[in-house]
Amino acid sequence: MAEEELIMFSKQSNNIISKIHRLVTNEYGENYWFNGCAKYVMECFGESDFDYEFFAGLTGDVFTQHYTYNGFRGEGVSGYMFTEKWSMYLHETEECFELREGKTGFFERIFKLCGYSSTVVTGDELCKNAEMYLQRLMTSIDKGVPVISWGMSGARICVFVGYEEYGKTLLYITGNSNCPVRTSLEAALRTEIKGFDTTIGWIFVDKKMDDCSLAEIYRERIRTLPKLICTKTEKYCFGASAFRGWADDIENGKFDNVKLEEFNPWTSYTAYVCALATNGSCCYSFLERAQKLNPDMTFLGEVSRLYRRCGDMWENDNGEDLEAIGGGFNVTLEALQDKRRRKKIAAKLREFADVTDEIVQVLKRGVEKCCK
């Protein structure tokens, strides 16, 4: 699109979207915030089928354990994709997904599956053409459509819902809050998040291009799910490899030289616990909808059973669950530095890996039978 086509002028000095409410409810297991942002945008377009659970499954967040080898990358697949080059997407190969350069990025592909065109704009491009994209943001808000932001200092993922002073001040909401927060345009273009491997960017969802079959969207997600779960790169891995890589690092002394004042439980450990706990508790809605829309996918019942097994292994496993042995949200640096205790924790994580292998095999057999 030519630059002159992007330059749009808002005649109002102030405006705010009429639908203002929280993006997610963490108490309900809505822990992947991009999905709340995407649901909110679709709601403003009048879409009722594309809710939080829909996007949590479509991104793969709610099905996929993750683990990074260097630097915190976020709370799920969507978080990891924000740390990659924006032009990259997960390309389906014979064995798994891999990152490839492509014209359609990961997030643009997500909205394309829903029938909508979208544009991801990187921080460098935003700063280079700040006025142009500010005008585009205000035009979107004037149409009642929020703009997704990632990596901004003070609000790692949020949606812009309003503007004041012709865009000198932007209004955003994030997470569990339903109260818009003011920030300057300069701050909205800056990231100062320490210890987080990210970039900054905005996502504009433009307009509806196609009417998509809901059944086919769910079917396509299930078809590609086993390959997504098996993703492994030089920087991070998903699925069973994530559990095993995490276990190996613990057992091999990753935390031995960490001082208590340096220990950040969330970025170094409990974010991964949050993923396994969330996925073991909250993926069933997507699976049930997928099977209802695609009755031949009877194997999804077994997939649900295996994810429930993961949920039990987290906090309900006859005194041998991850929480009970001190390797869950209650983990301490002392436990991770104690060779006996960490060995038991690592062994439990490898049990999660074994169940994840079963999930992949059930999915592969089912997909081969139903999605030829």
N, C-alpha and C positions, 0 to 999 in steps of 0.2 A: 504494500500500500504506500503511495507517495506521501511525503510529509505534508504537502498541502491538503491532502484528504483527511489527515488526522487533526488538523487545526480547527477546533470547534470552539465557539465562544458562548459562554453563559452570560445572560443578561442580568442575572440576580447576583447580589453581593453575598447573600446567605441562603443556604438551603439545607434541609435534612430529610432523609428518607422517613416516611410515615411509620413503617414497620420497624420498631426498635425493640429488640429483646435479646436475651442471652443467646450465645452461639451453641453452647454445650452445657450439659449438666453432669459434672464429674461423678456425682453420687449414683448415676445410672450407668456408669461405665463408659461415658462418652469422653474418652481420654485422647482421642486423635483430633486435634482442633481443626485441621484443614477440612475435614469432613463436615464439621459444623458450619464452617464458612461457606463451603460449596452448597450445602443444604439451604442456607440462608439466602444465597444468591438465587437459587432455583425457586425458592418460595416467593421471592420478589418478582419472578417471571410468571408466577401463578401455577407452578408445577407442584403437585402434591405427592407424586410417586417417588420423587428423588429426595428422600429424607436422610437423616444422619446415618441410619443403618445401611441404607442403599450405598452411600458413598464410602462408608467404612469397608464394605465388601468390595466395591468396585476398585478402590485403590489397592486392595489387598491388605490394608492395615490390620484388620481384625482377624486375619488368618495367618499372619506371618511373624514369627519370632525374628528378631534382628540382633546383630552384634557387630560392633565396629572394632577394628584393630588399632586405630589411632584417631583420637579426637571424637568427642560426642557429636552425633549427627542427627539427633532428634528422637521422637518417640515411636516411629513406625516407618513403613515404606514411603509414605508421602513426605515425611521429614527428611529421609535420606535423599529423596529426589531433589529436594530444595538445595542440597549441598553439592549437587552435581552441576555440570554445565547445563544451562537452561535449554540448549538445543538438543540435549541428549534425551533418549527415551529408552524404555526397557523393550528390547527387541527379542522376539521369540525365536529361539534356536532349537536344535534337535533335543538338547538335554535340559536347557534352562533358559532364563532370560539373561541377556547381557546388555550393557550400555552401548548404544550405537549413536553416531551423529545422524540426525534426521530432521526433516523439515517440520515434522509434528512432534512436539515435546510431550513429556509424560502427562502434564496437566492439560495441555491442549487436547491430547487424545482422550482424557477422561471426559471432558465436556463434549467432545465430538461424538463419543458413544451415546451421549444423551441427546444428540441432535443439535448442539449449539456450537457456534464458532466462538473462539476465544483467542486472546493474545497474551503471552507472557513477556514482560518487559524487564530486562535486567537493570541492576543498579547503575552500571556505566551508561547505559542508554538513557535511563531516566535522568541522570545528572546532565548528560549532554543535551537533552531536549526537554528540560524540566517544564518550561512554559507550555510546550505542546501537549505533554502528557497530563499536566495539571488541567488544561482545558478539556482534555478527553475525560479525566476523572470527574470534573464538575458536570459535564454533559451526561455522563452515566448516572450520576446522582440525581440530576434533574429529571431523568427518565425513571427514577425509582429503583435503580440497580446499583447495589454496593460494589466496591472494588476490593479485591483480596490483596493483602500486603503480607510479605514474609521478610523476616530479618530485621525489622525496624527496631532500633534501640528502645527498650521499655515495653515492647509488645511484639514478641517474636512472630506471632501470626495473628492477624486481625482483619477486620473489614472496615474500610472507610465508608461512613454513612452520611457525612455532611461536610459542609465547608462554611467558612465565614471570611469576611473581608476579601472577597473575590479569590479565595484560595490561599491567602497568607496563613490562615489557620485551618487545619483539617480536623474533623471529628471522627473518632474510631471507637469500635467496641471490640472486646476480646474476651475469650474464655467464658467464665461463668457470670461475668458482669453484664448488666443491661443498661449501664450508665455510660453514655458517650463521653470520651475523654478528648480534650483538646491537645493538639500538638502543632508545632510550626511546620511549614513545608520543608524547611531546612532539616529539621529533626526527622521528618518522614523519609528523607532521602539518605539517612545516615544509619549505620549499624555500629554499635559499640558493645557487642555481646561477647564477653570474654569466655574462653574455653568452649566455644561452640563453632564448629566448622560450617560456616554458612555464607551466603551472599544475600543481597537485598533485592527485592523485585516486587512488581505489581502484576496482578492477573485481572485482565478485563474480559468479562464474558459479554459478548456482543449481542448476538441475536440467534433466534431459532432458525435452523437451516433445513432440518429434516424431521419427519415424524418417525420415531423409532419404536420398534416392537419391544415392549418391556421384557417379554419372555426371552427374546434373543439377546438382550443385554445381559440378563442373568446367566443365560446359557454360555455366552462367550466368556464371562468371568470364570465360571466353573471349568470350562474347557482349558483355559490357560493357567488356572491356579496351581496345578502341580509343578509347572515349570517356574512360576514365580517363586514358589516356596524353596526351590532348589538353587536360587541365585547365589553366586559366589564371585566376588571380585577381589582385587588386591587390597582394597580398603575395608571391606565389610562382607558379611555373608548373612543369609537368611535361613530359616527352617532348622533342620537337624544340625547343619553345619554351625549355625549360630549357637545352639546349646552346647555342642561339643567344643567349639572354640572358646566359649565362655568358661566352661568347666576346665579346660586345659590351662587357661591363664590363671585361674584361681589356684589350681593344684600346683602349678609350676612357680608360684610365688610372686605373682603380679603385684601384690600389696605388701610384700615383705618390708620394703624400704620406705613405705608411705608413713608420714607422721600424722598424728591425729588431727592437727590443725590444717593439714593439707587434704584431708579425706573429704571428698564431696560424694556422699552416698548416691545422690540422684544420677549424676552424669557418669559415675564410674560403676554403678551396680543396680540401684533400685529402678532405674528406667527400664531395665530389661525384665525385672520382676513385674513391673506394671504391665508390660506387653504380654507376658505369659498369663498373668492373672486376668487381664482384660479379654484376651482371646479365648481363654478357657471358660469364660463366663458370658460372653456377649456376641458370639458369632452366629448363634442359632437362628436369629430372626432372618438373616440373609439366606441361610441354607433352607429354611422352611419356605420362604417366598420363592426361592429358585425351584424347589421341588413342586410347589403348588402350580407354578406357571409352566413347568416342564415335568409332567407326571412320570415320564420314562426314567427320570434321574432318581431311581429308588435307592441307589447307593449313598445318597446324601444322608440318609438316616444313620448309616454306619459312620460316616464322617462326623456327624454330630455327636455320636456316642464317644468317639475317640477324643474329640475336643473336650467333652465333659470329663473324660478321664484326666486330661491335663488340668482341668479346673480342680478336681479332687486332689491331684498330686500337689497342687499349690497349697491347699489349706484344709483338706478333709481326707487324710489317708492313714487313718488308724495310728496317729501319733508319729508317723514317718513322713508327713508332708513337709514341704519346703519351709513353711512358717514354723512348724514344730521343731525342726532341727536347727533353726536359727539362720536360715539362708534366704528368708523372704524379705518383706519390708522391714522386719525387725533386725536385719543383719547389723553386725558391728565390725569395726576394723579389727578388733581383737579376735573375733571368730575367723576372719579371713587370713589372719596371720598365724593362727594355731593349726599346725599340720594335721592333727587328728580331726578337728572339727571341719576344716575346709575340705578334707578328703571326702567326708560324708556328704557335704553340700555338692561337691563336684559329681559324685556318684548319682545323686538325685537328678541333677541337670541332665546327665546322660540318659536317665530314664525318660525324660521329656523328649530327648532326641530320638529314642527308640520308638516312642508313640508317634512322633512326627513322621518318621519313616513309614509307619503303618498308614498314616493319613495319606501320604503321597501315593503309596501303592494302591490304596482303595480308590483314590481319585483317578489315577492312571487307568486302572482296569475299567472303571465306570465310564470315563471319557472315551476310551477306545471303543466301548460297546455302543455308546449313545451318540457320539459326536464324530462319526466317520466322515 
